[in-house]
Amino acid sequence: MIGHKLIGNGPRGVIVFHGWLGDHTVFAPMFPCLDKNSYTYAFIDHRGYGLSRALAGKHTVEEMASDAAELAASFGWKKYNLIGHSMGGLPLQQLIVNGNGAVEAACALTAVPACGMQLPAEHKTMFEAASGSPEHKRGIIDFSTGSRLSGAWLDWMTQQCVSTVTEPAFGDYFRTFDRTDISASVKGNKTPILVAVGEMDPAVTPGLMQDTYMSWYPNAKLEVIRNCGHYPMQEAPVYLATIMEAFFAEHASS
């Protein structure tokens, strides 16, 4: 079974996919803000990360989605919500496609679109160099949050990444989220999706979301979080928890 941390004991399930630069603990500032009586959150660690660090795998989008579906089945969840941050936006969308209506609603959080990031050459070089390089990891975190946050926080985020993921998995996942394209399978999907981006994120922008999520999902809603970059769960945890749970409640089936 995939490694995970459970928060809450409510009747409605939420599966949470983390991003590339760290495991589920990136969401820790949100834990006190969650409605634990209404929801049970399962924060997954992908293979090679954190609680799943010792699990071998292919590190593909289909594998991440399959691990999550297996976990949901083990809980007896017939219906559930999804959150996917950054790279986690891809397994979120794959699980929507595979789930046959099991997903009630989802939050794509500064998330990679279904076509993959397809980074330009200058950015791809920086991302590829991050494997084995704490300095480059730190640079990506700084870049993605608008080069405006404290050095102490950047150091902490970098150390979290270095200590929670194996380097082979880290390299594999970059190729996965950059090159995977499942956009043909999601176009027209009616699952309600809250598409949340930070106004200071230079890569995952409202424009990119308009061209992808907002044009592919007829029931998508775009939310731009002010004074925030690529890590809203770190930069604006209370507000993020509030808007996500309001969206899930709005689209609850019962």
Summary of the structure (lengths in Angstrom):
residues: 254
radius of gyration: 16.5
end to end distance: 28.8
largest distance: 48.0
contacts: 876
relative contact order: 0.17
helix: 47%
strand: 17%
